[in-house]
Amino acid sequence: MAEETKYLPRLIAFEITRSCNLDCIHCRAAASKGPYKNELSTEEILRILSEIKEIAKPIIILTGGEPLLRLDIFEISKKCKEFGLKPVLATNGTLINEEMAKRIKNSGIERVSISLDGSTSFSHDNFRKVPGAFEKTLKGIENLKKQEIPFQINTTITGTNVEELPKIHQLAIDLGAVAHHIFVLVPVGRGKKIQENSLSPGKYEETLIWFYNQRGKSSLQLKATCAPTYYRILRQKAKEEDKKVNFETFGLDAMTRGCLAGTGFCFISHKGLVQPCGYLEILCGDLRKQTFKEIWLNSEILNNLRDFKKYKGKCGICEYIKVCGGCRARAYEATGDYLEEEPLCTYQPIRSNKICAS
């Protein structure tokens, strides 16, 4: 029983549809208009939610595709609340008119994340591949603000927009966001086509240090995703500054470790397939054939991710393994082995230095 309660899901990304009204260049799902065959029915989604609540009360990220294209989304979010789960919405924001914002408000959704990958219409629309997306997103944000719905800005970082990050961050502040979450590109889906625009290891480290340095300057809650190295940097910098690490403990910022895949997080696809995360495309189970509890507790892959002794390369000997873990999806895409070392990390573990010295 102790092992069952040691690792419980704290965040679950639920892809309630793969259909989308945009064609973003980085999309892990290569999502487009659809429709997609064999998507989960309303009844199946509600059953899965009821199974989740039996073992934990995590934040449920209603995502896609574009989740607002799903007609029953508000029935789903209300059921989340009824079950004691915490529904949040991940959207591109372009469909949020005044009426939609009111429905979001009344559905129990606790926070909305809006994707902004540029500080101007030129850069954002080029990323999203639909003219006018930027202006529609800003209008959607204004409609959320009228309903006093907390929102955060999510930004996917690639080599094409990394220099614009300070401007995007300032835009998030100016818009009245409560948080800014950055996502470092993992080359899956359409992201494989722009892999040459991925950050170099040096730029990756530099960007995360810049993000860390905003903690004392910015009014926003900050979180780095698909960038577990940030949590190593956070501890290193805190030690250098002789400060105690003060972790955020509210909502989507409840994060004390870098890669949560399999330990406190999982992804459920539009067909009910469970993966450690949306970017780590390895099947852990099928919710049309198994219960959520069976998959969460018994999946060999999920249990491997919880056993840090199985991690390889410098991740396996790193003193920060428990707080960072390396991006398992990036390791898998680079090597074919999800337990291999994080390919973008520049840090040389102290234990590795001792081994080399001997």
N, C-alpha and C positions, 0 to 999 in steps of 0.2 A: 504493500500500500504506500510505503514511503516513496518508492520510485514513481508511482502513479502521480503523486502530488508534487514531486520535485520539479517536473517540467509540465507546466500547464499552458495552454494557448492564451496569450494576452492580447494578441492582434491576429485577426483572420481577414485576409483579403478575399472577398467573395465576388467573383466575376459573374454577375447575374445576367449579363449578355455580352456577346462579343461584337454586336453591331455597333457602328460608330458613324457619326456624321462628318468626321474629319479623316485625313489620311496621313497622319504624322510620320515623319521620316525615321523616328526612333522606335516606333511602336513594337513592344515585345510580342504582341498578338498578331501583328500585321492586320489589325482590325480595319474593316471598311463597312460599307452600308449594310451588307447582309441581305436577307436574313440568313442565319446559320442553322443548320439542321440539328435536331436532337438537343436543343437547349432545355435546361431543366424547367419543368412546369412550376406553377405557383405552389402546388401541393408538395412537390418534391423539395422545393426550397424551404418551405415552412417545416417540413419534417426534419430536414438537415439542421435547421436552427434549433429545433426542439432537442435534437441529439447533442448539439454543442452545449446547450445550457445544462445538460446533465453532468458535465465534467468541469465546466468553467463558465465564467461570465465575461468573456473578452469583448474588446472593441471589434465591431464588425464593419469593415470598410466595404461599402457597397460600390463596386467598381465595374469597369468594362474593359474594352469598348466604351461606350457612353451609356452609363446606367439610366439616365433620364429617358432613354428611348424605350425602356421597359415599362409597359403600361401599368404593371402591378407593383411598381417600386415602392409606392407609399403604403400599400398593404404589407409589403415585406418589412419596411422600416418600423411600422407600428407594431408588428408582431415581435420584432427584435426587442422593442421597449417592454412589451408585455412579458417577454421571457426574462427580463432583467439584463439583456445584452445592451451594448452601447453602440447604436448605429451612427455612422458617419458616412459622408458622401464624397466620392472622388469623381470629379467631373471636369470637362473642359470649359464649362461655364457658358457656352454659346446659346444654350436652350433655356436659360433662366430668365424668363420674362416675369412681369409682376405677379401674374397668377401662379406661375410655377414656384416662385419664391414663397408665396403664401402657403402653398401646399407643402413645401419643404418645412416651413415653420411649424405647421400643424401636424406633421408626421412623426415628430419626436427625434428627428436627425439633430445630433448635438453639435456637429461642426461640418463645414463644407471645405474641401480642398479644391483649389482652382489651379489648373496648370497654366503657367506663364513661362515661356522659354526665351523671351526677348523683351526688351524694354520699349520697343517700337513696333508698329504694325509691320514694317518691312522685315525685321528679324523674326518676330513671332510667327507671322503668316508663312514665311519661308519654311519654318520648322514644321508648321501644322499643315502646310500644303493646301490651304483653303483661303482665298482672298477674303478679307473682312473678318477673319476669326478673332483678331486682336480686339477690334472695336466691339464685337458682340460679347466677348469675354468681359471687357470692362463694363459693359452695360449690365451683364449678368451680376457682376460684383455690386454695382449700384443697387440693383434690386434686392440682393441679399442684405445690404446695409439698411435699406428701408424697413426691412423686417427684423432688424437687429439680430441677424444670424451670424455667429462667429465664423470667420473664414480664414484659411491659411493659403499661402502661395507655395506651390510645388514647382521646382525648376529642374529639368534634366540637363546636366552639364556635359557638353561635348567640346571638342577643340574649336568648333565654329562659334560657340557663344560664351566660352569661359571668360573672355576679356570683358564681356558685357555684364558679368555677374554683379559687380558693385551697383550698376545702374538698375538691374532687376531688383536687387535687394532694396534699394532706395524707393523704387516704385511700390514694392510691397508695403513699405512703411507709409508712403504717401496715400496709398489706397485704404489704409486702416486695417490691414491684416493683423491677426494675433500671432502668427507664426510664419516662418520661412523654412521650408524643408527642401534641401537639395538632393538630387538623385544623380549619382555618377553613372554614365552610360554603361550598361551591360550589353554586349553585342549579340542580341538574340532577335528573332523576328526581322523586322525591317532594319533594326539596328545593325545587323550584319553588313548591310550595304554601305553603311557609313563608318565601318570599323576603323578605317584609316583616319577618321576624325576623332578617335578616342583620345583621351588625355594620355600623355606620356607619364611614366612613373614619377618623374621629377615635377611635372606640372600638377599631377594628382596631389602630391604632398604639399606643394606650394598653395594650391587652392584650398585645401583643408585647413592649413595654418591660417590663411586669410579669413576663412569662415570662423575659426576659433577666435580670432582677434576681434570679431564683431560682438562677442558676448558682452563685453563691457561698454560697448558703444551703442548697440541697437536695443530698441524697446521690444523687439520681437523674440518669441521663443524660437530657438534654432535647433535643427536636427538634421543630421546627414544620414542618408539612406543609400544602400549599395556602396557604402564608403566606410566600412568598419574601422579602417585605419584611423578615422577621426577620434575614436574612443581611446586609442593608444596615444594620439597626440594630446588629447584632452588631459590625460593623466600626466604625461610628460611635462606639459606646460604648467599644470597646477603645481607639480613638484618643484619646477624651476622657480615659480613665483611664491612658493611656500604657502599655497592655499589649499584648503580642503575642497575636494570636488563636491559641488552642489548640484545634484541631478534634478531635473524637472520631474515631477511626479503627477502631472495632470494630463488626462486625455491622451492624445497621440504622442505626447512628449514623454510618456512613461517608458523610459528606455535607459537601461543600465549596461547594455552590451551592444557591440557592433552588429554582427550578423546574428539575427534571431531565427534564421531558417531551421525549423525542426525543434528548436528549444523553447521558443515562446511565440512562434509565428508559423502560419502555413497559408497556402493559397488553394482556393477551390475554384475550379474552372466552370465555364458555362455548361459543361456536360457532367459536372459532379466529380471530376477527377481531382485528386489531392496531390499537390506538389509541395516541397519544402518552402518554395517561394515562387512568385510568378516568373522569375527569370531563370530558375533552376528547373529545367524541364525534364524532371525524372518522376515517373509515376510511383506514388506511394500507396495508392488505393483508389477504389471506385465506390463512391457513395450511393450508387445505384445497386451495389452488390454487398456492401459492408456498411456498418454503422461508423459514425465519426469516431466514437470511442475506440472501436477495434483498430481503426487505422492509426489514430494518434498514439495509442499505447504499443501497438504491435508491429508497425512498419519497420522493417530492417533498416531502411534508409534513414528514417527519422531517428532511430536509436543510434545509428552510426554517428549522426551529427551531434548527438548528445555525449558521445564518448570522445573527449578531446585527445585521448591517448592514441586514437586512430588517425589523427591528422598527420599529414606528411610534409616533407620539406622543412623550410624554416618556420612555417606556422606550427608544426608539431613540436618544436623545441623552444618556441617563443614564450617569454615570461608574460606576455600580454594575451595569451591564447584565450583566457576566460573572459576578457573584456573586449576583445577584438574579434578573433576567430577567423579573420580573413573572409573575403567575399567568396562563398562557396559556388555561386553561379559563375563568377568570373573565372575561378579556378577550373570549373568544369568545361567552360567554353574554350579555354586555352589549352587544356591538357586531356580532356575526356574523363578526368577523375575529380569528383566533387570533394575529395578529401585532400587534394594537393594544395600547395601553397598559393597564396594570393599573388597573382602576377604583377600587380601594380605597386605593391608595397616596397619601399626602399629601405626599410628598417632592417638592421642586422641584429638578431637576437643576441643578448649577452651570453647565453649558454652556448651559442654557436661560436662566439669569439673564443670562449674557454676551450671548446673542443678543438678549434683550429690551433690554438696556442700550444695545446698538449700534443 
